[in-house]
Amino acid sequence: MIDMENGGCELMSEKLKPCPHCGCSRIAMITYHEINTALRKGGECTVIECEHCHAGIKRWREEHMESRNSAIAAWNQ
């Protein structure tokens, strides 16, 4: 699994479960800075997506690392 955080690639230490829809173990996770225009605040957005069937989730949080932790917990649930 590759994490594209901070514009570079690094191996992720978190273990993501296979896709709940198709069972594929090739899961991509990207975390980036995003502006929530409704709230007029900046924060982190984390997207986790299956590379086979493209099922995915997206989480946005103001706090650093909270979008990533929330997305991982949601995906693994």
C-alpha positions, -999 to 999 in steps of 0.1 A, spaced: 0 0 0 13 34 -9 5 67 8 9 99 -13 9 122 18 31 153 15 35 149 -22 58 119 -19 54 81 -17 59 61 15 49 27 27 19 29 51 23 14 85 -15 10 90 -30 -23 78 -61 -18 56 -84 -47 52 -93 -60 16 -122 -44 -2 -155 -53 14 -171 -53 -21 -148 -74 -42 -121 -87 -18 -92 -71 -36 -62 -63 -14 -48 -35 -36 -61 -5 -16 -49 31 -22 -49 58 4 -43 95 -3 -43 123 23 -42 160 11 -51 195 23 -85 207 13 -106 237 19 -142 230 31 -160 259 14 -192 253 34 -174 257 67 -148 281 52 -120 262 70 -90 243 58 -83 207 69 -72 173 57 -91 150 34 -83 113 32 -96 91 4 -93 53 5 -102 34 -27 -100 -1 -40 -79 -2 -72 -100 -30 -87 -137 -20 -82 -131 17 -72 -152 14 -40 -141 41 -16 -146 64 13 -136 100 19 -132 117 53 -125 154 60 -113 168 94 -97 200 106 -72 183 129 -40 169 115 -41 131 111 -77 128 122 -91 124 86 -66 96 81 -74 78 113 -112 82 107 -109 69 71 -89 39 82 -113 31 110 -143 34 86 -127 13 59 -117 -15 83 -151 -16 99 
